Amino acid sequence: MDLNLNEKVILVTGGAKGIGFGISRVLAAEGAFPVIIGRNEADNLAAVRAITSAGGKADFVTAELVEPEACQRAVKQVIARFDRIDGLVNNAGINDGVGLENGSYEAFMASLHKNLVHYYLVAHYALPELITSKGAIVNISSKTAETGQGNTSAYAAANGGRNALTREWAVELLKYGVRVNAVIVAESFTPLYESWIKTFENPEAKLREIEDKIPFEKRMTNPEEIANMVAFLLSDRSSHTTGQLIHVDGGYVHLDRALG
């Protein structure tokens, strides 16, 4: 199916690694022009080189998105370079383990800036261009907002905020023809996930334990499977889909995990 994404300029925050890189790579394969926004210039450059070496197009802007001014500068740079924005994928963030017992006001607020506030800011600054192009927004979110996880209050709250903003923006932007959806991730084996697994005494056993709780095929969702849904939601093939929280998780959240 042709997703009609050819030459579309799409911002992907945190698009150089993990799920974000999977999204950038799939968008480029569909003929789009992903523009990665991330804090690490070397990672950004490596991602762009990997995409272009595979025959795609991509670019990047280096920005620390926890800084509000950096969000605005990054969007301005993209507009100056391309004179348009056709889509936005809010993806950057980290499950940083700021819990109720072990946290603090300062850590909680810092986590919200890492995981939620820039979702609003990048969308806010990109909005005039998205209105002009009748573009689309996809927010990447996490199961933690719905299932809880323990010892991650700030990240869970941020993802609850991402879900709420998805529905709120879908309502606010109806009049402009801008669609807004979210893709909810459960268990996906990214470099960050791998680092977390390695903190356990027996990483292989812990990984098997987690995979056994995923109803469909007893395996983790790979980043490309998430990216494929994101590309579809950005495309006009999903032209009447807005305000949806779509779980790409092998049934983890909504099927009975006792099946495992």
N, C-alpha and C positions, 0 to 999 in steps of 0.2 A: 504494500500500500504506500503510495506517495503521500507523505505528510505535508507537502507544500511548504516546507521550511527553508527552501533554497534561498540563500543570501540573507536570511533573517538574522538580525543582530540581537543576541540573547545574552544577558548578563547572568553569570553563574558565580555566586559568592562561595568562597571555599572550593573553587572548581579545579584545584590542582591535585588533589589527593582523594583517595577513598571514593565514597559515593559521588562527591562533586566531580571528580575526574571521570568517573563512569558516565555521568551526565554530559560533561563537556565532550567526551569522545563520541557518544551516540549522536549528539546534536550535530557534530561535525560530519559524521558519516551520513546524516540525513541532508547534508548540504547547507546547514545553518552555519553561522559565524559566532561561535561562543566566545564571549569575552570574560575571562577568568578574573575575579577580584579576590585577592588573597594577600596575606601579610608577608609571605616569604617569597622574595623575588626569584631566588634560585629554583624553588619548587614551581612557581608560575612558569618560568622559562622552560623548565624541563617538560612540563605538561604540554605547552604549546609546541615544542619541538617534536614530542611524541605524536601529537595530532597531525602536524604538518608533514612529518615523515611518512605518515600513513595516507597522505593525499588529501587531508582535510584543511580547513582554514580555522585559525584561532588567533586570539590576541589576549593580552593581559594588562591589568592595572594593579600595581602593588599598593595596598592600603591596609592599615590596621583598623578594622571596622568597629572596634570598641570605642574609637574616638569619633564622636559625632561629626566633627569637621571633615574627617577623612572620608566619611560616607558621601558627603556632598561633593568633595573634590573628585572622588573616584567617578561618580556619575557624570560630573561636568567634563572630565577627561574623555569619557566614552562618547559623549555627545559631540565634543569638539572633533574627535577623530572620525566618527561615523555619521554624524548628523541625524541619528535616529536610534531608537531602541524599540525592538519588536516583542521582547519578552524578558521576564525576570525569573530566575530561580534563586530563591532565598534558601541557602543550604548551610552556610558556615556556622559552626558551633562545636561544642565539646561537652560530653558528660563528665563534669568536673567534680562530682562527689561532694557537693556542699549540702550536708544534711542538717537536720533539725538539732541533733545533739552536738555535732562536731562543728557546726557552722558559726557564723557571726553575721551581724548586719552588713559589715564591709564585704565579706566574701559573698553573701547572698546578692547584694546589689551588683558586685563585679560580675557575677555569673549571669545575671539578667542582661547586662551590657554585652557579654560575650555571646549570648544565646537568643536574645529576643529583641533588644532595642534596635539593633542594626537592621532587623527585618523591616521594622517600621520605617527607619530613616532611608534606607536604600529605595524602598518602594515609594516613599514620599517624594524624593528628589527625582526619581525616574518617571513619576506619574504623568507629567505633561507630555512626554514623548510616547508613553504607552497609550494615552488617550488619543493622540494624533494617529498612531498606527493601529488602534484598536487591538492592542496586544493582549498578552495573557501573563498572569503571575502564577507560579507554582511554589508553595511553601513546603519545604521538607520538614517533617515533624517526626515525633517518636512515640512509641507505645507507652512510654513512661507516664504520659499525661492521662492515660486511661487505666493502666494496670497498676501503676506504682512500681517501685523497684526497691526502695529502701536506701537511705543514706544519700539521697540525691534530690533534696527538696527544691533547690533552685532550678535544676535542669527540668524537673517535672513541671514546675510552675511555668517555666519559659515555653515548654511545649504545649501546655494548656493555653498559654497566650497565643502561640502560633495558630492553634486550631481556632481559637475565638476570632483572631484577626482575619483568618481565611473567610469565615462566614460574614464577618462585619464588612470587609472590603468587597466581597461579592455583592452585598446589598448596596453599598455606597456607589459602586462603579457600574451598576446595571445601566444607568442612563448613558454611559459612555460606550457601552458594548465591550467593556474590558472584563474578561472572565478571570476568576480567582479560585484555585483549588489547592488542596494539600495532598501530599503523598506521605503516608504514615509508615515508618520503618520499624521493624521489630529487631530481628537478629540478622545482621549482615556483616560478613567477615572483611573488615577494612583494616588498614595498618594500625589504627587506634585500637580497634577491637583486639587485634592480635597482641598488642602491647599489654592490654588489660588481662587477657587470658594468661599471659606469661607470668603474671604476678601470683598465680596459684601454685601450690606445691606440685600438683600433677596437672599441667595444662591440658594434656591430651584427654584425660579422664573428664575434666571439667567441660571441655568442648563437646565430648560425646554426650554428657549429661544434658547440656543445653539443646543440642540437636535432637535428642530423643523427645523433647517436648514440643517440637515443631511438627504439627500434624501432617502437612503435605510433604511427603518424600523424606522426612526426617533429616532435613538439611537446611542450611542457612540460605537466605535470599542473597543472590549475588548482586553487586552494584549495577550490572548491566540490566537486570530485570527491573530494578527501580528506575533506571534511566529510560528504559523503553516506555514506561508509563508516563514519566515526565515529558518526554518528547511528544507523546500522543496528546497530553493535556495542553501543551503549548500550541499544538497545531489546530488548524481549522477543521480537522476531522473530528474534533470534540467540540464542535461549534455550539452545542446546546447544553454543555456541562459546566456548571459553575456552583461554587459554594459547597463542594463535596470534599469529604475527608476519605481518601481512598487508601485502603490498607494493602500494601504489597508485602505480604509477610508469611506466606505459606499457611494461612489460617491460624497463626499464633494467637491473635487477640480474640477472635470471634468463634473459633471452634474449641470444643472441650479438649483441653490439653491432657485430660485423663486418658484420652485415646492412646497416648504414648505409654 
